[in-house]
Every structure is written in C-alpha cells, then in structure tokens.
Amino acid sequence: MTSTETLSAADLDAENAPADMGLGEDWGSGGSLPLDVAERAFDLLMRGPEPLSVDGAQLGNGLPTRPIPLSELREMLLHPSCSRATRDHVWRHLIGQARDHRGAWMVAAVTLAIPMLRRLMTALAGAIPAERIDREDLEAEVLTAYLEALCEVNLAWSHPLLRLSRLTHTAVLRAHATGQPTLLADPDLTDRADSGRQTLAYPAGHPDQLLAQAVAQGIITAAEAQLIICTRLEGMPLSAYCRRDGLLYCTAIKRRQRAETALHQAIQRGDL
C-alpha cells in the first residue's frame, strides 16, 4: 500500500471494532497461543502501583491530562467516542515507543492491536487452505509479521494501525504463496545481496533432488534444505519443526525465506 491510497471509512472503523473471531469456539481459547501469551505478559505489566502508562497531558488530542495506564488507554481507543485523529496520534506514539524501547512497549503494541490481529486471523484462515497451516502456526506467523511491520511502517502515513494491518496481512499471504504460479517479492529483505524475499513454487517431479543439488553447489545449506523438505514438501507445521529443533519461530521463517530466495535466484540464473 502506498501513502496515496484512499482508505475507506469502513476500513478504518473495522480496525477499531471488537474482534469477531468466526473461527469456532476453540480458536484462541487454550491460553497457550502467542496472543494469549502476550495478553498475560501485558496483564503483568499493568499490575503494581506504577503500571506502564502514557502521559495524556503530553499527547493531547483530547486525552485526559494525566498519566493513563495502557489498560485504560486500550479501552479508550476502542470506544466509539474516540476520534480517528486521536487513535492515529496515539498509535504513532505507541509504535515509536516500541521501536525505541522494545521490551514492555513491544508487548503493549501487540496487546493493544489484538482486536485487529484476531480479525486478520479470521480473514487469513479463509484465504489459506486449512491443510497447509494449523492455528498455532497461523497465529505465530501473524504475530511475527506484525512485529516486523511495527519496525517498517512509515509513521508519516495516515492511519498507522490500518497500515500495520495491511503490511501484516500481505506478509502472511506472501509466505503461503507456494500454490501460486508466480513469486511474490519483498524488497525490504536485504540479508542477501540483491535479493527480494521470495516464496518458491516448487516444481512437480523431484524437488528433493533439486534441493540436494542446491546443497552440493553451496546455494543453500543442508539445514536449510531439511527445513524446506519438512515444512514445504512433507507438510510439517513450522511450529512443530521449531519445537523439534529448538528454533525460534521467527528465525525459522527468515531462514526458510532466505533459502527460497537463493533457490529462486539460482533457477533464474540457470544454475539449477
């Protein structure tokens, strides 16, 4: 999305409405999913005599002129009487705090966005075939993409929460584009020279042989090939792979993306 795109009133209002999950009674109710963990961490931050707060007097825009605990701020932002201008102003502040201080402020930026993130999961669950991802993986991917979006979104643009939603949605769809005939590139990934983030559509036949050849030529590592085989070709949930191998989820995602980018470039060059 560019800064010149027109955003409808319905889009803007949807980002600030209570979430209607539409995913069945069990979705997100187990207490061990990533957003549940974030909620519990946020609750801990709100306990005690000095909960994490913003300075309402400094922020202005109609906020009470006193320290506002973030639990109270969350309710204010969701209330119909809160103007879009106030929401945008507060979200720019929250994003800036998360970037500058990380830690508790990053937890806060996640928790205050949970209604939006749960709506995203509803939309994505309808767009991604159920056999390709379980709910734990989907929630982890949404959270990972959102944390990256917090660091990428342009604060000069209008409606930062909606921009975060669009960036997150696009990133998760990109990660599941293997069923499409084309590749989706992300120019923001610069870990490898001249590379865009790619999701590779594996050819029919013997992709395992292609991966073995890529390892032999030093295009990817044996560990990267195994990650792709397990999670792309054999259908193992990425969360299960991470638990088995002791990897962080975000590390595995980035490792797989970089490996698939390298494979794509090698195929384009005719090396594979």
N, C-alpha and C positions, 0 to 999 in steps of 0.2 A: 504494500500500500504506500502511495506517495503522499506527501503533505498536501497535495492539491485535490485529493479525492473528496467527494462530498459524502458526508456521513449522515444518514437519516436519523430523525428523531426516534424512530423505533429502535434502531441500533443502539443509540445512546442510552435510552431508557432500559433496554434489555440488560445492559451491563451492570445496572444498579438495582435490579429487581431480585427478590429472594429466589434461590435456585429451586427449580422443579426437576428433580433428577430423571424421572421417567425410565429408570433402569431396573426396576424391580425392588422389592423390599430389602434384599440383602446387600445392594450396592452401597459400599462405603460404611456399612454398619458394624463391621467386625472390629473396628478400633485399632487395627494394625496397618492400615493402608497409609501411604505417605501423607495425605492431607489430614488424616486423623492424628498422626504423629505431630504435624505442625500445629494443629489445634491444641494439643496437650502442652506443647512447648510454650505456646502463646499464653495459655492459662497460667503457667508457672511464672511467666514474666509479669503477669498482672497481679500476682499476689504480693503481699507485703505492704509496708507503708509508703513506698515510693515506686509505684508501677511505671512502666515505660509510658511516656507522655509526650505530647507536643505542646508548644506554647501558643495558646489560642490568641493571645494579645499580639504576638509577633506575626502569626499567619494572617490574621484579619479575615476579610471576606465573610463577615457576619458570624464568625465563630465566637463562642464565649471568651471573654478576655481573662483567661485563667489557664493554668495547666489542665490539659484534657487527657486523661488516660486513654490509651488506644482502644481499650474495650468499649469505652463510651464513644470515642470517635467513630468506631465501626458502625455503631447504631445510628449516629448522626448521618453518616454517608449513605446509609440505606434508607433513611427516612424520606418520604416523598417531598417533604418541605425543603430538603437540601437542594440548592440550585446546582446546575451543571457547572457553572463557573467556580463555585466553591469546591465541588468534587475534583475538578481538574486541578485547581490550585493545591489542594491537599495532596492529591496523588503525585504531583510533581515533587512536592516536599518529601513524601514517603520514598519515592524512587531515589531521590538524591541522598537521603539518609541511608538507604540500603546500600547504595554504591559506595558511599564514603565510609560507613562504619560496619557494614555487613553484620554478621552475628545476629544479635537480637532484632535489629532493624530489618534484616532479610527475612527472619521468621515473621515479623509483623507484616511486611509487604506481601508475603504469601497468604497469611491468615485473613487479612482484610480483603484479599482477592478471591477467597474460596467460593463465594456465590458464583462469580464469573467462571472460575476454573471448573466447577461442577457442571455448569451449563455446557462448557466446552466438551467435557467428557461425554455428556449426553449426545451432542452433535457428532463427535468423533466415533462413538460406539455405533452409530448408524451408518457411518461412512466407511469404517474399516471392518472387513469380514471377521466375524467372531472367532473363526478358527485360526486367525493369524495373530491374535493377541488376547491375553486374559486381562481381567480388570485390574489386577495389581500392576501389570506391565503398562497398561494404558495410563493409569494414574501416575506412575513413576515417570513415564515419558512426558506427560503433560506438565508435571512439576519441573522436570529438567528443562524443557523448552521454555517454560515461564521464567525460570531463573536466568536463562541466557537472554531472554527478551528484556528483563529488567536492566541488564547491562548494555543493551543495544538500542533501546527505544530512544528516539530523538525527543528531548523534552521541549524543543521549540515547537513541536507539532501540537495541534489541538487534541483534546480528548485522550489523554495518555492511557487511561485504563482500557479504552477500546483498542488503541494501538497495540497494547500488550496482548490483548485477546487475539487480535488478528495475527500478530507475529507468532504467538504460541500455536495457534491453530494451523498455520501454514507449515511450521517446523515439524509438527507431528505428522501431518499428511505427507510431507516430503519423505519422512523416514519410512513410510509404508507405501511408497510409490512403485514397489517392485512388480506389481501386477500391471503397470502401465508400459506402453511401448517406448516411452521416452524417459530421459533422465531429468531430474529437477536439480538445478544447481543453486548453491548458496554462496554468493561472492564474499560473505563475511568470514568464511573459514580460511585462514592463511597459514595453517600449520605446515603445509607443504607448498613449496614454491609453485606459483601459477596454478593453484588448484582451487576448484569450487567444491562445495560439499555435494556429493552425488549419492544417489541410491541406485544401485546397479540392478537392471533387469536381467537375471541370469538366463542364458540361452538353454534351450532344450537339448537333451543329449547327455553329456557327461561333464557337468560343471565342476565335479570333483577333480577331473583331470586338468581342467583349466587352472584351478587353484593350485594343484601340485606343480604345474609348470610355472606359475607365477612365483611360488616359493623357491623353486630351483633357480630362477633367474634373479632372485633378490628383490622382486617387485613388492611382495608382502612377506611377512614373517610366517613361520609355521603356526604360531599362536593366533595370528590374525586369520589365517586360513581355517583353523579349527573353530574359531568364533563364528565365522561365516557359515561353515558347514553345519554347526549345531543349531544356530538361531535362524538361518535363512533356508537351508536345504532340508534340515530334519525337523524344523518347526518347534524346537525347544524354546519356551518362553525366555526372554532375555533375563528376567528376574531370577529364574531358576538357574540359568547359566552363571549369573553373578554369585549366587549363593554357593554353588558348587565350587567355583574357582576363587572365591574370596575377593571379588572385584566390586568396586563401587559402580552403581548403575550408570551414572553419567560418564565414567571412564570407559565402560564397555561400549556405550553408544558412540562416543567420539572415536574410539579405536576402530570400530566397525566402519564408521563413515569415512575415516581416513583411508582405510584399506580398500574400500569400494571405490573411492576416488582414484587411488593409484591403479586399480584394475581397469577402470574405465579409460584412463589416460593411456595405459599400455595397449588396450584394444584399439583405441583410436590411432595410435602410432603404428599399429601392425605388429607389435612385439608379441602378442598372444593370438 
